Amino acid sequence: MADEKKQKEMEEKQIEKKKNPFIAKEEPTGKIVRMMQTDIPGNKSVYAGLTRIKGISWAISNVLCLKMGINRTKKIEELSKEEIQKIEEKMKNIDCLGFLLNRRNDFTTGKSSHIITTDLDYEKEMDIKRLKKIRSYRGLRHATGQPTRGQSTRSHFRTNRKRGVGMKVNKPVVAPRPAEKK
């Protein structure tokens, strides 16, 4: 009975997809695991799921899996609460090679560290404010909304433009004045 219902639902979904090909992707079925203020779908592997956390790259995810001795292909929903807590603790204190860290030689402390989640946003914002305050070139570019890394601005970064390049503005046609009679 339940199998028949599921089959009917699947057929209905296929018919809907044929009618409207622009239907958004379905949400992953299964459990959602919350790690470091981020929801991770349970059907993802540990290796891919950790990259959903802001500040965790594929390389850092790989390092975490290797250091913790966790199988990278294991699903997130299969992790126990203790394993999740251990992974979170390890993320806070990542010990890996220096070139993998995202905050090397910090301006204030001079130490290298790896920052994740909202702390990463905060530190980036503070760095930009510092650049603006000291009126450096990069700070001025940030303040004016221009690219900061040497990109060309003639053909790109055209914000709030209504017309394309080289288009003529259509001026309203004004009828000529009639000649005055003498």
Backbone as JSON Lines, residues from 0, in Angstrom:
{"i":0,"aa":"M","n":[0.82,-1.19,0.0],"ca":[0.0,0.0,0.0],"c":[0.88,1.26,0.0]}
{"i":1,"aa":"A","n":[1.88,1.26,0.89],"ca":[2.76,2.41,0.99],"c":[3.61,2.56,-0.28]}
{"i":2,"aa":"D","n":[4.01,1.4,-0.85],"ca":[4.8,1.44,-2.08],"c":[4.0,2.04,-3.24]}
{"i":3,"aa":"E","n":[2.71,1.72,-3.3],"ca":[1.86,2.27,-4.35],"c":[1.75,3.79,-4.24]}
{"i":4,"aa":"K","n":[1.61,4.29,-2.99],"ca":[1.53,5.74,-2.77],"c":[2.81,6.43,-3.21]}
{"i":5,"aa":"K","n":[3.93,5.84,-2.83],"ca":[5.22,6.43,-3.2],"c":[5.38,6.46,-4.72]}
{"i":6,"aa":"Q","n":[4.96,5.37,-5.37],"ca":[5.09,5.32,-6.82],"c":[4.21,6.37,-7.48]}
{"i":7,"aa":"K","n":[2.99,6.56,-6.97],"ca":[2.1,7.57,-7.52],"c":[2.7,8.97,-7.35]}
{"i":8,"aa":"E","n":[3.28,9.23,-6.16],"ca":[3.92,10.53,-5.91],"c":[5.07,10.77,-6.88]}
{"i":9,"aa":"M","n":[5.87,9.74,-7.11],"ca":[7.0,9.87,-8.03],"c":[6.51,10.17,-9.45]}
{"i":10,"aa":"E","n":[5.44,9.48,-9.87],"ca":[4.89,9.73,-11.19],"c":[4.37,11.16,-11.32]}
{"i":11,"aa":"E","n":[3.7,11.64,-10.26],"ca":[3.19,13.01,-10.27],"c":[4.32,14.03,-10.37]}
{"i":12,"aa":"K","n":[5.41,13.79,-9.65],"ca":[6.56,14.69,-9.7],"c":[7.18,14.72,-11.1]}
{"i":13,"aa":"Q","n":[7.27,13.53,-11.73],"ca":[7.83,13.47,-13.08],"c":[6.96,14.24,-14.07]}
{"i":14,"aa":"I","n":[5.64,14.12,-13.9],"ca":[4.73,14.85,-14.77],"c":[4.9,16.35,-14.57]}
{"i":15,"aa":"E","n":[5.04,16.79,-13.29],"ca":[5.25,18.22,-13.01],"c":[6.55,18.72,-13.64]}
{"i":16,"aa":"K","n":[7.59,17.89,-13.58],"ca":[8.87,18.3,-14.15],"c":[8.77,18.46,-15.66]}
{"i":17,"aa":"K","n":[7.99,17.57,-16.3],"ca":[7.82,17.69,-17.74],"c":[7.06,18.95,-18.1]}
{"i":18,"aa":"K","n":[6.07,19.3,-17.26],"ca":[5.29,20.51,-17.5],"c":[6.14,21.76,-17.3]}
{"i":19,"aa":"N","n":[6.9,21.78,-16.21],"ca":[7.7,22.96,-15.87],"c":[9.15,22.54,-15.64]}
{"i":20,"aa":"P","n":[10.04,22.7,-16.63],"ca":[11.43,22.27,-16.45],"c":[12.23,23.17,-15.52]}
{"i":21,"aa":"F","n":[11.66,24.31,-15.09],"ca":[12.4,25.25,-14.26],"c":[12.11,25.08,-12.79]}
{"i":22,"aa":"I","n":[11.61,23.92,-12.38],"ca":[11.35,23.66,-10.97],"c":[12.69,23.55,-10.26]}
{"i":23,"aa":"A","n":[12.78,24.18,-9.12],"ca":[14.04,24.16,-8.35],"c":[14.35,22.74,-7.9]}
{"i":24,"aa":"K","n":[15.61,22.49,-7.64],"ca":[16.02,21.17,-7.16],"c":[15.35,20.86,-5.84]}
{"i":25,"aa":"E","n":[15.07,19.59,-5.64],"ca":[14.44,19.17,-4.4],"c":[15.46,19.24,-3.26]}
{"i":26,"aa":"E","n":[14.94,19.48,-2.08],"ca":[15.8,19.47,-0.9],"c":[16.24,18.04,-0.63]}
{"i":27,"aa":"P","n":[17.46,17.85,-0.16],"ca":[17.92,16.5,0.11],"c":[17.09,15.86,1.22]}
{"i":28,"aa":"T","n":[16.75,14.62,0.99],"ca":[15.98,13.91,2.01],"c":[16.93,13.43,3.08]}
{"i":29,"aa":"G","n":[16.42,13.26,4.26],"ca":[17.25,12.76,5.35],"c":[17.46,13.81,6.41]}
{"i":30,"aa":"K","n":[18.33,13.48,7.3],"ca":[18.59,14.29,8.47],"c":[19.5,15.47,8.14]}
{"i":31,"aa":"I","n":[19.28,16.58,8.82],"ca":[20.17,17.73,8.68],"c":[20.93,17.87,9.99]}
{"i":32,"aa":"V","n":[22.24,17.98,9.87],"ca":[23.11,18.07,11.05],"c":[23.6,19.5,11.18]}
{"i":33,"aa":"R","n":[23.54,20.04,12.39],"ca":[23.99,21.41,12.66],"c":[25.39,21.36,13.25]}
{"i":34,"aa":"M","n":[26.32,22.02,12.54],"ca":[27.71,22.07,12.99],"c":[28.22,23.48,12.84]}
{"i":35,"aa":"M","n":[28.75,24.05,13.87],"ca":[29.37,25.38,13.82],"c":[28.43,26.4,13.18]}
{"i":36,"aa":"Q","n":[27.19,26.47,13.64],"ca":[26.18,27.44,13.18],"c":[25.83,27.27,11.71]}
{"i":37,"aa":"T","n":[25.99,26.05,11.16],"ca":[25.71,25.78,9.77],"c":[24.91,24.48,9.65]}
{"i":38,"aa":"D","n":[23.88,24.49,8.81],"ca":[23.11,23.28,8.55],"c":[23.78,22.52,7.42]}
{"i":39,"aa":"I","n":[24.05,21.23,7.66],"ca":[24.69,20.38,6.67],"c":[23.74,19.23,6.34]}
{"i":40,"aa":"P","n":[23.42,19.0,5.06],"ca":[22.55,17.87,4.72],"c":[23.19,16.56,5.12]}
{"i":41,"aa":"G","n":[22.39,15.67,5.69],"ca":[22.9,14.4,6.2],"c":[23.36,13.45,5.13]}
{"i":42,"aa":"N","n":[22.89,13.62,3.89],"ca":[23.28,12.69,2.84],"c":[24.65,13.0,2.24]}
{"i":43,"aa":"K","n":[25.3,14.09,2.67],"ca":[26.64,14.45,2.2],"c":[27.68,13.62,2.93]}
{"i":44,"aa":"S","n":[28.81,13.38,2.27],"ca":[29.92,12.72,2.95],"c":[30.57,13.73,3.91]}
{"i":45,"aa":"V","n":[31.33,13.22,4.85],"ca":[31.99,14.1,5.82],"c":[32.93,15.06,5.09]}
{"i":46,"aa":"Y","n":[33.64,14.56,4.11],"ca":[34.6,15.36,3.35],"c":[33.91,16.53,2.65]}
{"i":47,"aa":"A","n":[32.78,16.27,2.0],"ca":[32.07,17.33,1.28],"c":[31.23,18.17,2.23]}
{"i":48,"aa":"G","n":[30.68,17.57,3.26],"ca":[29.8,18.29,4.18],"c":[30.52,19.36,4.98]}
{"i":49,"aa":"L","n":[31.75,19.1,5.37],"ca":[32.51,20.08,6.16],"c":[32.8,21.34,5.36]}
{"i":50,"aa":"T","n":[32.86,21.23,4.04],"ca":[33.14,22.41,3.22],"c":[31.97,23.38,3.19]}
{"i":51,"aa":"R","n":[30.8,22.97,3.67],"ca":[29.65,23.88,3.76],"c":[29.87,24.93,4.84]}
{"i":52,"aa":"I","n":[30.77,24.67,5.78],"ca":[31.05,25.6,6.86],"c":[31.98,26.69,6.34]}
{"i":53,"aa":"K","n":[31.64,27.94,6.61],"ca":[32.42,29.08,6.12],"c":[33.83,29.04,6.71]}
{"i":54,"aa":"G","n":[34.83,29.06,5.86],"ca":[36.21,29.04,6.3],"c":[36.85,27.66,6.23]}
{"i":55,"aa":"I","n":[36.07,26.62,5.91],"ca":[36.6,25.27,5.77],"c":[36.68,24.94,4.29]}
{"i":56,"aa":"S","n":[37.9,24.82,3.78],"ca":[38.09,24.51,2.37],"c":[38.19,22.99,2.21]}
{"i":57,"aa":"W","n":[38.34,22.55,0.98],"ca":[38.49,21.11,0.74],"c":[39.77,20.59,1.39]}
{"i":58,"aa":"A","n":[40.82,21.37,1.34],"ca":[42.09,20.94,1.92],"c":[41.98,20.82,3.44]}
{"i":59,"aa":"I","n":[41.35,21.8,4.08],"ca":[41.18,21.75,5.53],"c":[40.27,20.59,5.92]}
{"i":60,"aa":"S","n":[39.22,20.36,5.12],"ca":[38.32,19.24,5.37],"c":[39.08,17.92,5.3]}
{"i":61,"aa":"N","n":[39.96,17.81,4.34],"ca":[40.78,16.61,4.2],"c":[41.7,16.44,5.4]}
{"i":62,"aa":"V","n":[42.32,17.53,5.85],"ca":[43.21,17.47,7.01],"c":[42.43,17.03,8.26]}
{"i":63,"aa":"L","n":[41.23,17.58,8.45],"ca":[40.42,17.21,9.6],"c":[40.08,15.72,9.58]}
{"i":64,"aa":"C","n":[39.68,15.22,8.41],"ca":[39.34,13.8,8.31],"c":[40.55,12.91,8.61]}
{"i":65,"aa":"L","n":[41.71,13.3,8.11],"ca":[42.91,12.5,8.34],"c":[43.34,12.55,9.79]}
{"i":66,"aa":"K","n":[43.35,13.74,10.4],"ca":[43.8,13.88,11.79],"c":[42.85,13.18,12.76]}
{"i":67,"aa":"M","n":[41.52,13.22,12.46],"ca":[40.54,12.61,13.35],"c":[40.38,11.11,13.09]}
{"i":68,"aa":"G","n":[40.9,10.63,11.96],"ca":[40.76,9.22,11.63],"c":[39.35,8.84,11.2]}
{"i":69,"aa":"I","n":[38.65,9.79,10.59],"ca":[37.29,9.56,10.14],"c":[37.32,9.22,8.65]}
{"i":70,"aa":"N","n":[36.54,8.23,8.25],"ca":[36.44,7.87,6.84],"c":[35.77,9.02,6.1]}
{"i":71,"aa":"R","n":[36.41,9.5,5.03],"ca":[35.89,10.66,4.31],"c":[34.58,10.38,3.61]}
{"i":72,"aa":"T","n":[34.32,9.13,3.26],"ca":[33.1,8.79,2.54],"c":[31.92,8.51,3.48]}
{"i":73,"aa":"K","n":[32.15,8.52,4.77],"ca":[31.08,8.31,5.73],"c":[30.09,9.47,5.66]}
{"i":74,"aa":"K","n":[28.81,9.18,5.75],"ca":[27.78,10.22,5.67],"c":[27.72,11.01,6.97]}
{"i":75,"aa":"I","n":[27.36,12.28,6.85],"ca":[27.28,13.17,8.01],"c":[26.24,12.66,9.02]}
{"i":76,"aa":"E","n":[25.12,12.13,8.53],"ca":[24.07,11.68,9.44],"c":[24.47,10.44,10.23]}
{"i":77,"aa":"E","n":[25.53,9.74,9.79],"ca":[26.0,8.56,10.5],"c":[26.94,8.9,11.66]}
{"i":78,"aa":"L","n":[27.34,10.17,11.78],"ca":[28.23,10.58,12.86],"c":[27.46,10.62,14.18]}
{"i":79,"aa":"S","n":[28.12,10.21,15.24],"ca":[27.5,10.3,16.57],"c":[27.7,11.71,17.12]}
{"i":80,"aa":"K","n":[26.98,12.02,18.2],"ca":[27.1,13.36,18.8],"c":[28.51,13.61,19.32]}
{"i":81,"aa":"E","n":[29.13,12.56,19.86],"ca":[30.51,12.71,20.37],"c":[31.47,13.03,19.23]}
{"i":82,"aa":"E","n":[31.31,12.35,18.09],"ca":[32.18,12.62,16.95],"c":[31.99,14.04,16.44]}
{"i":83,"aa":"I","n":[30.73,14.5,16.41],"ca":[30.46,15.87,15.96],"c":[31.12,16.87,16.89]}
{"i":84,"aa":"Q","n":[31.03,16.64,18.2],"ca":[31.67,17.54,19.17],"c":[33.19,17.53,19.01]}
{"i":85,"aa":"K","n":[33.76,16.36,18.77],"ca":[35.21,16.28,18.56],"c":[35.64,17.04,17.31]}
{"i":86,"aa":"I","n":[34.84,16.92,16.25],"ca":[35.16,17.62,15.01],"c":[35.09,19.13,15.23]}
{"i":87,"aa":"E","n":[34.07,19.59,15.97],"ca":[33.93,21.02,16.24],"c":[35.12,21.54,17.06]}
{"i":88,"aa":"E","n":[35.54,20.77,18.06],"ca":[36.7,21.17,18.86],"c":[37.96,21.23,18.0]}
{"i":89,"aa":"K","n":[38.11,20.25,17.11],"ca":[39.29,20.21,16.24],"c":[39.28,21.39,15.27]}
{"i":90,"aa":"M","n":[38.06,21.8,14.81],"ca":[37.97,22.94,13.9],"c":[38.4,24.22,14.59]}
{"i":91,"aa":"K","n":[38.1,24.34,15.88],"ca":[38.49,25.55,16.61],"c":[40.0,25.63,16.78]}
{"i":92,"aa":"N","n":[40.67,24.49,16.88],"ca":[42.12,24.45,17.09],"c":[42.76,23.59,16.0]}
{"i":93,"aa":"I","n":[42.74,24.06,14.77],"ca":[43.3,23.28,13.67],"c":[44.82,23.37,13.72]}
{"i":94,"aa":"D","n":[45.46,22.19,13.7],"ca":[46.91,22.18,13.61],"c":[47.27,21.53,12.28]}
{"i":95,"aa":"C","n":[47.68,22.38,11.33],"ca":[48.05,21.9,10.01],"c":[49.19,22.76,9.48]}
{"i":96,"aa":"L","n":[49.59,22.48,8.28],"ca":[50.68,23.24,7.68],"c":[50.29,24.71,7.53]}
{"i":97,"aa":"G","n":[51.26,25.59,7.64],"ca":[51.0,27.02,7.65],"c":[50.34,27.57,6.4]}
{"i":98,"aa":"F","n":[50.65,26.98,5.24],"ca":[50.09,27.54,4.01],"c":[48.6,27.25,3.87]}
{"i":99,"aa":"L","n":[48.05,26.35,4.68],"ca":[46.61,26.07,4.62],"c":[45.79,27.02,5.48]}
{"i":100,"aa":"L","n":[46.43,27.74,6.38],"ca":[45.71,28.63,7.28],"c":[45.23,29.87,6.54]}
{"i":101,"aa":"N","n":[44.1,30.42,6.94],"ca":[43.55,31.58,6.25],"c":[43.89,32.9,6.92]}
{"i":102,"aa":"R","n":[44.57,32.88,8.02],"ca":[44.95,34.12,8.72],"c":[46.42,34.01,9.13]}
{"i":103,"aa":"R","n":[47.32,34.18,8.15],"ca":[48.74,34.04,8.44],"c":[49.33,35.4,8.81]}
{"i":104,"aa":"N","n":[50.17,35.41,9.81],"ca":[50.82,36.63,10.28],"c":[49.8,37.75,10.5]}
{"i":105,"aa":"D","n":[48.92,37.53,11.44],"ca":[47.86,38.48,11.75],"c":[48.46,39.86,12.04]}
{"i":106,"aa":"F","n":[47.79,40.92,11.59],"ca":[48.33,42.28,11.72],"c":[48.5,42.69,13.17]}
{"i":107,"aa":"T","n":[47.56,42.31,14.03],"ca":[47.62,42.75,15.43],"c":[48.5,41.85,16.29]}
{"i":108,"aa":"T","n":[48.37,40.53,16.12],"ca":[49.11,39.6,16.99],"c":[50.39,39.09,16.37]}
{"i":109,"aa":"G","n":[50.45,39.03,15.05],"ca":[51.62,38.49,14.37],"c":[51.64,36.98,14.31]}
{"i":110,"aa":"K","n":[50.59,36.32,14.8],"ca":[50.52,34.86,14.81],"c":[49.66,34.37,13.66]}
{"i":111,"aa":"S","n":[49.86,33.12,13.28],"ca":[49.04,32.49,12.24],"c":[47.94,31.68,12.9]}
{"i":112,"aa":"S","n":[46.74,31.77,12.34],"ca":[45.61,31.01,12.87],"c":[44.63,30.74,11.73]}
{"i":113,"aa":"H","n":[43.63,29.92,12.04],"ca":[42.59,29.64,11.07],"c":[41.26,30.05,11.66]}
{"i":114,"aa":"I","n":[40.55,30.94,10.97],"ca":[39.3,31.5,11.48],"c":[38.15,30.92,10.67]}
{"i":115,"aa":"I","n":[37.03,30.61,11.35],"ca":[35.87,30.05,10.67],"c":[34.6,30.77,11.1]}
{"i":116,"aa":"T","n":[33.55,30.57,10.35],"ca":[32.18,31.07,10.56],"c":[32.13,32.6,10.68]}
{"i":117,"aa":"T","n":[31.41,33.11,11.66],"ca":[31.18,34.56,11.75],"c":[32.44,35.33,12.12]}
{"i":118,"aa":"D","n":[33.38,34.68,12.78],"ca":[34.64,35.35,13.11],"c":[35.39,35.75,11.84]}
{"i":119,"aa":"L","n":[35.26,34.93,10.79],"ca":[35.91,35.23,9.52],"c":[35.34,36.5,8.91]}
{"i":120,"aa":"D","n":[34.01,36.63,8.94],"ca":[33.37,37.85,8.42],"c":[33.8,39.08,9.22]}
{"i":121,"aa":"Y","n":[33.84,38.93,10.53],"ca":[34.2,40.05,11.41],"c":[35.63,40.51,11.14]}
{"i":122,"aa":"E","n":[36.56,39.57,11.06],"ca":[37.97,39.93,10.83],"c":[38.16,40.6,9.47]}
{"i":123,"aa":"K","n":[37.46,40.1,8.46],"ca":[37.57,40.71,7.13],"c":[37.05,42.14,7.16]}
{"i":124,"aa":"E","n":[35.92,42.34,7.84],"ca":[35.36,43.69,7.95],"c":[36.31,44.62,8.69]}
{"i":125,"aa":"M","n":[36.94,44.14,9.75],"ca":[37.88,44.96,10.51],"c":[39.11,45.32,9.69]}
{"i":126,"aa":"D","n":[39.59,44.38,8.87],"ca":[40.73,44.65,8.0],"c":[40.41,45.75,7.0]}
{"i":127,"aa":"I","n":[39.22,45.69,6.4],"ca":[38.82,46.7,5.42],"c":[38.66,48.06,6.1]}
{"i":128,"aa":"K","n":[38.1,48.08,7.32],"ca":[37.96,49.35,8.05],"c":[39.33,49.94,8.36]}
{"i":129,"aa":"R","n":[40.29,49.08,8.72],"ca":[41.64,49.56,9.02],"c":[42.28,50.16,7.77]}
{"i":130,"aa":"L","n":[42.1,49.5,6.62],"ca":[42.66,50.03,5.37],"c":[42.04,51.37,5.01]}
{"i":131,"aa":"K","n":[40.73,51.52,5.25],"ca":[40.07,52.79,4.95],"c":[40.55,53.88,5.91]}
{"i":132,"aa":"K","n":[40.75,53.5,7.16],"ca":[41.15,54.48,8.18],"c":[42.54,55.04,7.9]}
{"i":133,"aa":"I","n":[43.47,54.2,7.49],"ca":[44.82,54.67,7.24],"c":[44.96,55.27,5.84]}
{"i":134,"aa":"R","n":[43.85,55.27,5.07],"ca":[43.78,55.89,3.76],"c":[44.8,55.28,2.78]}
{"i":135,"aa":"S","n":[44.94,53.96,2.85],"ca":[45.82,53.29,1.9],"c":[45.13,53.21,0.55]}
{"i":136,"aa":"Y","n":[45.87,52.84,-0.48],"ca":[45.3,52.75,-1.82],"c":[44.15,51.74,-1.83]}
{"i":137,"aa":"R","n":[44.4,50.57,-1.25],"ca":[43.34,49.54,-1.21],"c":[42.14,50.02,-0.42]}
{"i":138,"aa":"G","n":[42.37,50.75,0.65],"ca":[41.27,51.28,1.43],"c":[40.43,52.26,0.65]}
{"i":139,"aa":"L","n":[41.1,53.13,-0.11],"ca":[40.37,54.09,-0.94],"c":[39.56,53.38,-2.03]}
{"i":140,"aa":"R","n":[40.13,52.33,-2.62],"ca":[39.41,51.57,-3.64],"c":[38.17,50.9,-3.04]}
{"i":141,"aa":"H","n":[38.32,50.36,-1.82],"ca":[37.17,49.77,-1.12],"c":[36.09,50.83,-0.88]}
{"i":142,"aa":"A","n":[36.52,51.99,-0.44],"ca":[35.58,53.06,-0.09],"c":[34.79,53.53,-1.31]}
{"i":143,"aa":"T","n":[35.43,53.58,-2.47],"ca":[34.75,54.07,-3.67],"c":[34.06,52.96,-4.46]}
{"i":144,"aa":"G","n":[34.19,51.71,-4.0],"ca":[33.53,50.6,-4.68],"c":[34.24,50.15,-5.95]}
{"i":145,"aa":"Q","n":[35.53,50.45,-6.07],"ca":[36.31,50.08,-7.23],"c":[37.03,48.76,-6.96]}
{"i":146,"aa":"P","n":[37.5,48.06,-8.0],"ca":[38.25,46.82,-7.77],"c":[39.59,47.13,-7.1]}
{"i":147,"aa":"T","n":[40.02,46.25,-6.22],"ca":[41.22,46.53,-5.42],"c":[42.45,45.78,-5.9]}
{"i":148,"aa":"R","n":[42.3,44.87,-6.85],"ca":[43.44,44.03,-7.21],"c":[43.91,44.24,-8.64]}
{"i":149,"aa":"G","n":[43.8,45.45,-9.14],"ca":[44.4,45.78,-10.43],"c":[43.59,45.44,-11.65]}
{"i":150,"aa":"Q","n":[42.33,45.09,-11.49],"ca":[41.52,44.78,-12.67],"c":[41.25,46.04,-13.48]}
{"i":151,"aa":"S","n":[40.96,45.83,-14.74],"ca":[40.63,46.94,-15.63],"c":[39.25,47.48,-15.27]}
{"i":152,"aa":"T","n":[39.1,48.8,-15.33],"ca":[37.8,49.39,-14.99],"c":[37.13,50.06,-16.18]}
{"i":153,"aa":"R","n":[37.8,50.09,-17.31],"ca":[37.19,50.77,-18.45],"c":[35.99,49.98,-18.98]}
{"i":154,"aa":"S","n":[36.15,48.7,-19.11],"ca":[35.07,47.9,-19.69],"c":[34.32,47.07,-18.65]}
{"i":155,"aa":"H","n":[34.84,46.97,-17.46],"ca":[34.16,46.21,-16.41],"c":[33.86,47.13,-15.24]}
{"i":156,"aa":"F","n":[33.15,46.61,-14.28],"ca":[32.79,47.33,-13.05],"c":[31.95,48.56,-13.36]}
{"i":157,"aa":"R","n":[31.11,48.43,-14.37],"ca":[30.23,49.53,-14.73],"c":[28.93,49.35,-13.97]}
{"i":158,"aa":"T","n":[28.83,49.94,-12.82],"ca":[27.63,49.78,-12.02],"c":[26.66,50.92,-12.28]}
{"i":159,"aa":"N","n":[25.39,50.65,-12.15],"ca":[24.32,51.63,-12.3],"c":[24.36,52.33,-13.65]}
{"i":160,"aa":"R","n":[24.61,51.57,-14.68],"ca":[24.61,52.12,-16.03],"c":[23.32,51.69,-16.71]}
{"i":161,"aa":"K","n":[22.67,52.62,-17.34],"ca":[21.43,52.29,-18.03],"c":[21.68,52.03,-19.51]}
{"i":162,"aa":"R","n":[22.75,52.6,-20.06],"ca":[23.04,52.47,-21.47],"c":[24.32,51.68,-21.66]}
{"i":163,"aa":"G","n":[24.43,51.05,-22.82],"ca":[25.64,50.34,-23.16],"c":[26.71,51.29,-23.63]}
{"i":164,"aa":"V","n":[27.88,50.77,-23.9],"ca":[29.0,51.59,-24.34],"c":[28.74,52.05,-25.76]}
{"i":165,"aa":"G","n":[28.89,53.34,-26.0],"ca":[28.79,53.89,-27.34],"c":[27.37,54.1,-27.85]}
{"i":166,"aa":"M","n":[26.37,53.83,-27.03],"ca":[25.0,54.05,-27.47],"c":[24.69,55.53,-27.41]}
{"i":167,"aa":"K","n":[23.98,55.99,-28.42],"ca":[23.62,57.4,-28.45],"c":[22.34,57.62,-27.67]}
{"i":168,"aa":"V","n":[22.28,58.75,-27.04],"ca":[21.08,59.11,-26.29],"c":[20.07,59.66,-27.28]}
{"i":169,"aa":"N","n":[18.87,59.12,-27.27],"ca":[17.83,59.61,-28.17],"c":[17.26,60.9,-27.6]}
{"i":170,"aa":"K","n":[17.53,62.0,-28.31],"ca":[17.01,63.29,-27.87],"c":[15.61,63.45,-28.43]}
{"i":171,"aa":"P","n":[14.73,64.09,-27.7],"ca":[13.37,64.26,-28.22],"c":[13.38,65.16,-29.46]}
{"i":172,"aa":"V","n":[12.57,64.77,-30.41],"ca":[12.5,65.53,-31.66],"c":[11.62,66.75,-31.42]}
{"i":173,"aa":"V","n":[12.17,67.92,-31.73],"ca":[11.44,69.16,-31.56],"c":[11.13,69.71,-32.94]}
{"i":174,"aa":"A","n":[9.91,70.04,-33.17],"ca":[9.51,70.59,-34.46],"c":[10.15,71.96,-34.64]}
{"i":175,"aa":"P","n":[10.58,72.27,-35.85],"ca":[11.19,73.59,-36.07],"c":[10.14,74.68,-35.94]}
{"i":176,"aa":"R","n":[10.58,75.82,-35.5],"ca":[9.66,76.94,-35.3],"c":[9.2,77.48,-36.65]}
{"i":177,"aa":"P","n":[7.97,77.79,-36.78],"ca":[7.52,78.34,-38.06],"c":[8.13,79.74,-38.26]}
{"i":178,"aa":"A","n":[8.41,80.02,-39.49],"ca":[9.01,81.32,-39.83],"c":[7.98,82.42,-39.58]}
{"i":179,"aa":"E","n":[8.47,83.51,-39.04],"ca":[7.56,84.63,-38.76],"c":[7.25,85.4,-40.04]}
{"i":180,"aa":"K","n":[6.03,85.86,-40.17],"ca":[5.61,86.62,-41.35],"c":[5.89,88.1,-41.13]}
{"i":181,"aa":"K","n":[6.31,88.78,-42.17],"ca":[6.62,90.2,-42.04],"c":[5.56,91.04,-42.63]}
